């Protein structure tokens, strides 16, 4: 019978601690998700994506020109 009480209280303790930890983590995430911070993050990611796209296009044009000149030579 003592084993049952022991594991019962272990379960209650684990449940309470996991609930507390999850609530704490959720509050921290909710604070980082307010509109001004989201706008800032979105702006940074958009600028990075635009830069990556620009680099990819320049590289593509360079490869296309090289291929076209190689085809003209042959």
C-alpha positions in Angstrom: 0.0 0.0 0.0 2.9 2.3 0.7 4.2 1.8 -2.8 0.9 3.0 -4.2 1.0 6.2 -2.1 4.6 6.8 -3.0 4.0 6.6 -6.8 0.8 8.6 -6.4 2.7 11.4 -4.8 5.5 11.1 -7.3 3.0 11.4 -10.1 1.4 14.5 -8.5 4.8 16.1 -8.1 5.9 15.4 -11.6 2.5 16.7 -13.0 2.7 19.9 -10.9 6.3 20.6 -11.9 5.7 19.9 -15.6 2.6 22.2 -15.5 4.6 24.9 -13.8 7.5 24.6 -16.3 5.2 24.6 -19.3 3.3 27.7 -18.1 6.6 29.4 -17.5 7.9 28.5 -21.0 4.6 29.6 -22.6 4.7 33.0 -20.9 8.3 33.5 -22.1 7.3 32.6 -25.7 4.2 34.8 -25.5 6.3 37.8 -24.5 8.5 37.4 -27.5 5.5 37.1 -29.8 4.1 40.6 -29.3 3.5 42.7 -32.5 6.5 45.0 -32.4 8.9 42.2 -32.1 7.2 40.1 -34.7 7.4 43.0 -37.2 11.1 43.4 -36.5 11.7 39.7 -37.0 9.7 39.6 -40.2 11.5 42.6 -41.5 14.9 41.0 -40.9 13.9 37.8 -42.5 12.4 39.6 -45.5 15.6 41.5 -46.0 17.7 38.3 -45.8 15.4 36.5 -48.2 15.6 39.5 -50.7 19.4 39.4 -50.4 19.6 35.7 -51.0 17.3 36.0 -54.0 19.4 38.8 -55.4 22.6 36.7 -55.1 20.9 33.7 -56.6 19.7 35.7 -59.6 23.1 37.2 -60.2 24.7 33.8 -60.0 22.1 32.4 -62.4 22.6 35.2 -64.9 26.4 34.6 -64.8 26.0 30.9 -65.4 23.5 31.5 -68.2 25.8 33.9 -69.9 28.8 31.5 -69.6 26.7 28.7 -71.0 25.4 30.8 -73.9 29.0 31.8 -74.8 30.1 28.2 -74.6 27.3 27.1 -76.9 28.2 29.9 -79.4 31.8 28.8 -79.5 30.9 25.2 -80.3 
